[in-house]
Structures are given as structure tokens and as C-alpha cells.
Amino acid sequence: MRKEINITESEWSVMEILWNTEFATIGDIKRALSDTNWSDSTIKTLVRRLVAKKAVAINDDEAVFRYYPLISQQDCQKKETKSFINRVYEGSVSMLVTNLVADSNLNEKEREELLELIEKMEKG
């Protein structure tokens, strides 16, 4: 990601729609968010904020504006993960993994995948 863009939980809902569609109109976004019961003005405000943050751009080649993401889902997920680990676990990935493993019921496949990840990390 070029710069730090902070996306709120509500804005994340809009971004998920845009990451899953090539281009989306405000109408498309409203339909996708119909279960939220957000007003039209709320959805428009969220989109405007994302445009202002340069997380979203507008394709205005046609009569209807179509919105598309300027940042990838993977970049946002990485940033959010780092932020979470720093905020909740004081930057300690091992504390996060310890809590996840201790408080979950990993099946055999998940344990093997976790061990494979650790082996890859050790090999560099």
C-alpha cells in the first residue's frame, strides 16, 4: 500500500463489495448492503469518505458513476492484522498464535498447516 489508509468497520463493508465486483454503482452497493438497514445517505457518505481517503476511485466515463478499489484486499488485511497485533498483543505474533491455538479446537489438518507455516518461517 502506498500510504497508511485507515478504514473503519463500516467502510470495510463497502470495500468488500468493491473487492468482489469489477465496478459498482451506488445502487449496486446499496443492494449489497440492504441487510444493514443503512440509509442511502449513510452509504453515500461511506463511499465519499473512501474516495477522499483514496481507497476508492470513480470511473465517470459513462452517465452512471462506477466505483472501484484503489487498494487491494490483501494489503488492507495485512495492515489490519499488523494493527491488531500491535494494539492487542503489543506486537507479539507469538502471543497471538499462542492464544489462538490454546483457545481453539484445531483439527489435525489445521495443526499440520500451522506446523508447515512455522517450518517455512524457520527456513526463511
C-alpha positions as CSV (number, residue, x, y, z in Angstrom):
1,M,0.0,0.0,0.0
2,R,1.3,3.4,-0.9
3,K,0.4,5.1,2.4
4,E,-1.5,4.3,5.5
5,I,-5.2,4.3,4.9
6,N,-7.4,3.7,7.9
7,I,-10.7,2.0,7.0
8,T,-13.5,1.9,9.5
9,E,-15.6,-1.2,10.1
10,S,-18.5,0.3,8.1
11,E,-16.2,1.3,5.3
12,W,-14.8,-2.2,5.3
13,S,-18.3,-3.4,4.3
14,V,-18.3,-1.2,1.3
15,M,-14.7,-2.2,0.4
16,E,-15.7,-5.9,0.5
17,I,-18.4,-5.2,-2.2
18,L,-15.9,-3.4,-4.4
19,W,-13.2,-6.1,-4.0
20,N,-15.8,-8.7,-5.2
21,T,-17.0,-6.7,-8.2
22,E,-15.2,-5.1,-11.1
23,F,-17.1,-1.8,-10.9
24,A,-20.1,-1.0,-8.7
25,T,-22.6,1.8,-8.8
26,I,-24.1,3.4,-5.7
27,G,-27.2,1.3,-6.5
28,D,-25.2,-1.9,-6.6
29,I,-23.6,-1.0,-3.2
30,K,-27.0,-0.2,-1.7
31,R,-28.4,-3.5,-2.8
32,A,-25.5,-5.4,-1.5
33,L,-25.8,-3.6,1.9
34,S,-29.6,-3.9,2.1
35,D,-29.4,-6.1,5.2
36,T,-27.6,-3.4,7.1
37,N,-30.7,-1.1,7.1
38,W,-28.3,1.9,6.5
39,S,-29.9,4.9,4.8
40,D,-29.0,5.9,1.3
41,S,-27.2,9.0,2.7
42,T,-25.1,6.8,5.1
43,I,-23.9,4.6,2.2
44,K,-23.1,7.6,0.0
45,T,-21.2,9.1,2.9
46,L,-19.2,5.9,3.3
47,V,-18.3,5.9,-0.4
48,R,-17.4,9.6,-0.4
49,R,-15.1,9.0,2.6
50,L,-13.4,6.1,0.8
51,V,-12.9,8.3,-2.3
52,A,-11.4,11.1,-0.1
53,K,-9.1,8.6,1.5
54,K,-8.0,7.4,-2.0
55,A,-9.1,3.9,-1.2
56,V,-11.7,4.1,-3.9
57,A,-11.8,5.8,-7.3
58,I,-14.7,6.8,-9.6
59,N,-15.0,5.8,-13.3
60,D,-17.1,8.5,-14.7
61,D,-16.8,7.6,-18.4
62,E,-20.5,6.7,-18.6
63,A,-23.6,8.5,-17.4
64,V,-23.6,6.5,-14.2
65,F,-20.6,6.7,-11.8
66,R,-18.9,3.4,-11.1
67,Y,-16.7,2.9,-8.1
68,Y,-13.7,0.6,-7.9
69,P,-11.0,-0.1,-5.2
70,L,-7.5,1.5,-5.4
71,I,-6.2,-0.7,-2.7
72,S,-6.2,-4.5,-2.6
73,Q,-8.0,-6.6,0.0
74,Q,-4.7,-8.3,0.8
75,D,-2.9,-5.0,1.5
76,C,-5.8,-4.0,3.8
77,Q,-5.8,-7.3,5.6
78,K,-2.1,-7.1,6.2
79,K,-2.3,-3.6,7.6
80,E,-5.3,-4.5,9.8
81,T,-3.5,-7.7,11.1
82,K,-0.4,-5.7,12.0
83,S,-2.5,-3.0,13.7
84,F,-4.4,-5.7,15.7
85,I,-1.3,-7.4,16.8
86,N,0.4,-4.2,17.8
87,R,-2.7,-2.9,19.7
88,V,-3.8,-6.1,21.4
89,Y,-0.6,-8.2,21.7
90,E,2.0,-5.4,22.0
91,G,3.4,-6.5,18.6
92,S,3.9,-10.1,19.7
93,V,2.9,-12.6,17.0
94,S,3.8,-15.5,19.2
95,M,1.3,-14.3,21.9
96,L,-1.4,-14.1,19.2
97,V,-0.6,-17.6,17.9
98,T,-0.4,-19.0,21.5
99,N,-3.8,-17.6,22.3
100,L,-5.3,-18.8,19.0
101,V,-4.0,-22.3,19.5
102,A,-4.8,-22.5,23.2
103,D,-8.4,-21.3,22.8
104,S,-9.3,-23.2,19.7
105,N,-10.0,-26.8,18.7
106,L,-7.7,-27.2,15.8
107,N,-8.3,-30.3,13.8
108,E,-5.4,-32.5,12.5
109,K,-5.3,-30.7,9.1
110,E,-5.2,-27.3,10.7
111,R,-2.4,-28.4,13.1
112,E,-0.4,-29.7,10.1
113,E,-0.9,-26.4,8.2
114,L,0.2,-24.4,11.2
115,L,3.4,-26.5,11.6
116,E,4.1,-26.2,7.9
117,L,3.9,-22.4,8.2
118,I,6.2,-22.4,11.1
119,E,8.7,-24.6,9.2
120,K,8.6,-22.2,6.3
121,M,9.3,-19.3,8.6
122,E,12.2,-21.1,10.1
123,K,13.7,-21.8,6.7
124,G,13.5,-18.1,5.8
